[in-house]
Amino acid sequence: MEHLGRHALVTGGGTGIGLDIARALAASGAQVTITGRDLARLTRVAQEVPGLHPLQMDVADETSLRQGIAQAAQARGPVAICIANAGIAEGARFRDETLDHWRATMATNLDGVFLTFQAALATLGRDDWGRMIAISSIAGLRGLKGAVAYTASKHGVIGLIHGLSEEYMGGGQTFNAICPGYVATPIVDRNATEIAARQGISEAEARAHLARGNRHKTLLATDEVTGAVMWLCSQAARSVNGQSIQIAGGQVA
């Protein structure tokens, strides 16, 4: 098992992409801290999968995040693998966008990644082995209609990855982003329900509409994202750094 004894931390690890990644890391031998705001869900999931450890933490709250990651590191060692996955995806037309919604999106999707990586890196020495991976989006590479705040936040995540990969060049850690298209997760389910209600169509039609946002017009499965993450965490990807890996059925940008 490649990551036997290593400590991994996955934000938003109780559902969807984050949970799938956490399960794979645990299966590879890592001790995995899964974080989120819903402790009951995290605890339930952790009871089902050996190697998962629940931690209630809000990435939009600096105190909660810094204390949480410090607590996890004290319990399971330095955070060698950090998956900044927590995010929100709430659309709004630009003319209807409010500053409160804009700031809430940035607080979770961009500030949360910044704080997560900073707190995780504080547990490592410069030459310690580490993999810092952000789950961005195809919206980090191109514009997404009706979701300007989300688009800007995900572009910011990629900029953060570029800057960190340069700043830490030559050390033991690499920094990369995964940019998935539309993935069959609870977030897509909620979006499909909202689209169906707003446009007066069925949820199946709404899901098909979302799937057309991927180049091959098919919703992605979570294991497609997880597979890319596991490769980045492998020895084979030791020279992959500062990259934004598209997973959307074709070229996006």
VONU-586826 format. One record per residue (C-alpha): y, z, x; residue number from 1. Coordinates in steps of 0.2 Angstrom, whole numbers, plus 5000, padded with zeros to 4 digits. Layout:
N
[[Y; Z; X]; NUM];
...
This chain:
253
[[5000; 5000; 5000]; 1];
[[5016; 4993; 5009]; 2];
[[5028; 5007; 5003]; 3];
[[5016; 5022; 5004]; 4];
[[5027; 5038; 5006]; 5];
[[5044; 5029; 5004]; 6];
[[5056; 5035; 4992]; 7];
[[5063; 5022; 4980]; 8];
[[5077; 5025; 4967]; 9];
[[5079; 5013; 4952]; 10];
[[5094; 5016; 4941]; 11];
[[5091; 5011; 4922]; 12];
[[5073; 5013; 4926]; 13];
[[5067; 5019; 4909]; 14];
[[5066; 5002; 4901]; 15];
[[5066; 4983; 4903]; 16];
[[5068; 4976; 4921]; 17];
[[5071; 4993; 4929]; 18];
[[5055; 5000; 4922]; 19];
[[5045; 4985; 4927]; 20];
[[5052; 4986; 4945]; 21];
[[5049; 5005; 4946]; 22];
[[5030; 5003; 4940]; 23];
[[5028; 4989; 4954]; 24];
[[5036; 5000; 4967]; 25];
[[5025; 5015; 4962]; 26];
[[5009; 5004; 4963]; 27];
[[5014; 4999; 4980]; 28];
[[5014; 5017; 4986]; 29];
[[5032; 5023; 4984]; 30];
[[5038; 5039; 4976]; 31];
[[5050; 5032; 4963]; 32];
[[5065; 5041; 4955]; 33];
[[5070; 5033; 4939]; 34];
[[5087; 5037; 4932]; 35];
[[5096; 5035; 4916]; 36];
[[5105; 5044; 4902]; 37];
[[5090; 5047; 4891]; 38];
[[5080; 5060; 4899]; 39];
[[5067; 5060; 4885]; 40];
[[5063; 5042; 4888]; 41];
[[5062; 5044; 4907]; 42];
[[5051; 5059; 4905]; 43];
[[5039; 5050; 4893]; 44];
[[5038; 5035; 4905]; 45];
[[5035; 5045; 4920]; 46];
[[5021; 5054; 4912]; 47];
[[5012; 5038; 4909]; 48];
[[5014; 5031; 4927]; 49];
[[5009; 5041; 4943]; 50];
[[5023; 5041; 4956]; 51];
[[5038; 5040; 4944]; 52];
[[5050; 5054; 4943]; 53];
[[5063; 5056; 4930]; 54];
[[5081; 5060; 4933]; 55];
[[5095; 5061; 4920]; 56];
[[5110; 5052; 4928]; 57];
[[5125; 5042; 4922]; 58];
[[5130; 5029; 4934]; 59];
[[5148; 5028; 4926]; 60];
[[5150; 5047; 4930]; 61];
[[5153; 5049; 4949]; 62];
[[5149; 5068; 4949]; 63];
[[5133; 5065; 4939]; 64];
[[5128; 5050; 4951]; 65];
[[5131; 5059; 4968]; 66];
[[5123; 5075; 4963]; 67];
[[5108; 5066; 4955]; 68];
[[5105; 5055; 4971]; 69];
[[5107; 5070; 4982]; 70];
[[5095; 5080; 4972]; 71];
[[5082; 5066; 4972]; 72];
[[5084; 5064; 4991]; 73];
[[5081; 5082; 4993]; 74];
[[5065; 5082; 4983]; 75];
[[5058; 5065; 4990]; 76];
[[5067; 5061; 5006]; 77];
[[5080; 5047; 5010]; 78];
[[5082; 5033; 4998]; 79];
[[5074; 5019; 5007]; 80];
[[5073; 5007; 4993]; 81];
[[5088; 5007; 4981]; 82];
[[5088; 4996; 4965]; 83];
[[5105; 4996; 4957]; 84];
[[5099; 4990; 4940]; 85];
[[5109; 5000; 4927]; 86];
[[5121; 4989; 4917]; 87];
[[5128; 4985; 4900]; 88];
[[5130; 4968; 4892]; 89];
[[5142; 4968; 4878]; 90];
[[5152; 4952; 4874]; 91];
[[5169; 4950; 4868]; 92];
[[5181; 4935; 4866]; 93];
[[5195; 4937; 4879]; 94];
[[5209; 4937; 4865]; 95];
[[5199; 4952; 4858]; 96];
[[5195; 4961; 4874]; 97];
[[5203; 4978; 4876]; 98];
[[5207; 4988; 4892]; 99];
[[5195; 5002; 4887]; 100];
[[5180; 4989; 4885]; 101];
[[5185; 4981; 4901]; 102];
[[5185; 4997; 4910]; 103];
[[5169; 5004; 4903]; 104];
[[5161; 4988; 4908]; 105];
[[5167; 4989; 4926]; 106];
[[5163; 5008; 4927]; 107];
[[5145; 5004; 4924]; 108];
[[5142; 4987; 4930]; 109];
[[5152; 4987; 4946]; 110];
[[5158; 5005; 4950]; 111];
[[5141; 5011; 4946]; 112];
[[5133; 4999; 4959]; 113];
[[5146; 5004; 4972]; 114];
[[5143; 5023; 4969]; 115];
[[5124; 5020; 4969]; 116];
[[5124; 5011; 4986]; 117];
[[5136; 5023; 4994]; 118];
[[5126; 5038; 4989]; 119];
[[5110; 5031; 4994]; 120];
[[5116; 5025; 5011]; 121];
[[5122; 5043; 5014]; 122];
[[5104; 5048; 5014]; 123];
[[5100; 5036; 5028]; 124];
[[5104; 5034; 5046]; 125];
[[5111; 5017; 5051]; 126];
[[5095; 5011; 5059]; 127];
[[5084; 5018; 5046]; 128];
[[5074; 5005; 5036]; 129];
[[5082; 5002; 5019]; 130];
[[5082; 4989; 5005]; 131];
[[5098; 4989; 4994]; 132];
[[5096; 4977; 4979]; 133];
[[5108; 4974; 4965]; 134];
[[5102; 4966; 4949]; 135];
[[5117; 4955; 4945]; 136];
[[5116; 4940; 4933]; 137];
[[5118; 4921; 4932]; 138];
[[5135; 4927; 4925]; 139];
[[5139; 4933; 4943]; 140];
[[5138; 4914; 4948]; 141];
[[5146; 4905; 4934]; 142];
[[5157; 4909; 4919]; 143];
[[5148; 4916; 4903]; 144];
[[5158; 4911; 4887]; 145];
[[5162; 4926; 4876]; 146];
[[5159; 4939; 4890]; 147];
[[5173; 4939; 4902]; 148];
[[5172; 4957; 4907]; 149];
[[5153; 4956; 4910]; 150];
[[5156; 4940; 4920]; 151];
[[5169; 4948; 4931]; 152];
[[5159; 4963; 4934]; 153];
[[5143; 4953; 4939]; 154];
[[5154; 4942; 4951]; 155];
[[5161; 4959; 4958]; 156];
[[5143; 4964; 4962]; 157];
[[5139; 4949; 4972]; 158];
[[5155; 4951; 4982]; 159];
[[5150; 4969; 4985]; 160];
[[5133; 4963; 4992]; 161];
[[5142; 4950; 5003]; 162];
[[5154; 4963; 5010]; 163];
[[5140; 4976; 5013]; 164];
[[5128; 4964; 5021]; 165];
[[5142; 4960; 5034]; 166];
[[5147; 4978; 5037]; 167];
[[5130; 4984; 5040]; 168];
[[5124; 4969; 5050]; 169];
[[5112; 4973; 5064]; 170];
[[5107; 4990; 5056]; 171];
[[5091; 4994; 5047]; 172];
[[5096; 4990; 5029]; 173];
[[5098; 4973; 5020]; 174];
[[5108; 4970; 5005]; 175];
[[5104; 4957; 4992]; 176];
[[5107; 4953; 4973]; 177];
[[5095; 4946; 4960]; 178];
[[5103; 4935; 4948]; 179];
[[5092; 4933; 4932]; 180];
[[5096; 4922; 4917]; 181];
[[5091; 4928; 4900]; 182];
[[5076; 4940; 4901]; 183];
[[5065; 4946; 4887]; 184];
[[5071; 4964; 4887]; 185];
[[5078; 4976; 4874]; 186];
[[5095; 4971; 4878]; 187];
[[5091; 4953; 4873]; 188];
[[5083; 4960; 4858]; 189];
[[5099; 4969; 4853]; 190];
[[5110; 4953; 4857]; 191];
[[5098; 4942; 4846]; 192];
[[5100; 4954; 4832]; 193];
[[5119; 4954; 4834]; 194];
[[5120; 4935; 4835]; 195];
[[5109; 4933; 4820]; 196];
[[5120; 4944; 4809]; 197];
[[5136; 4937; 4815]; 198];
[[5131; 4918; 4813]; 199];
[[5119; 4920; 4798]; 200];
[[5104; 4914; 4807]; 201];
[[5086; 4921; 4809]; 202];
[[5083; 4932; 4824]; 203];
[[5070; 4919; 4830]; 204];
[[5084; 4906; 4830]; 205];
[[5095; 4918; 4839]; 206];
[[5082; 4921; 4853]; 207];
[[5080; 4902; 4855]; 208];
[[5099; 4901; 4857]; 209];
[[5099; 4914; 4871]; 210];
[[5084; 4905; 4879]; 211];
[[5093; 4889; 4880]; 212];
[[5105; 4898; 4892]; 213];
[[5091; 4897; 4905]; 214];
[[5089; 4880; 4913]; 215];
[[5071; 4878; 4907]; 216];
[[5076; 4885; 4890]; 217];
[[5063; 4899; 4890]; 218];
[[5066; 4917; 4891]; 219];
[[5061; 4925; 4907]; 220];
[[5048; 4939; 4909]; 221];
[[5052; 4955; 4918]; 222];
[[5039; 4952; 4931]; 223];
[[5048; 4937; 4937]; 224];
[[5062; 4948; 4942]; 225];
[[5051; 4961; 4949]; 226];
[[5041; 4949; 4960]; 227];
[[5058; 4944; 4968]; 228];
[[5062; 4962; 4971]; 229];
[[5045; 4966; 4979]; 230];
[[5047; 4951; 4991]; 231];
[[5064; 4957; 4996]; 232];
[[5056; 4974; 5000]; 233];
[[5042; 4967; 5010]; 234];
[[5042; 4964; 5029]; 235];
[[5042; 4945; 5025]; 236];
[[5060; 4946; 5019]; 237];
[[5066; 4956; 5034]; 238];
[[5079; 4943; 5038]; 239];
[[5085; 4939; 5021]; 240];
[[5102; 4948; 5019]; 241];
[[5118; 4945; 5009]; 242];
[[5109; 4933; 4997]; 243];
[[5111; 4930; 4978]; 244];
[[5094; 4924; 4972]; 245];
[[5094; 4914; 4956]; 246];
[[5080; 4916; 4943]; 247];
[[5085; 4905; 4928]; 248];
[[5072; 4891; 4927]; 249];
[[5083; 4879; 4938]; 250];
[[5099; 4878; 4948]; 251];
[[5114; 4888; 4941]; 252];
[[5128; 4886; 4954]; 253];
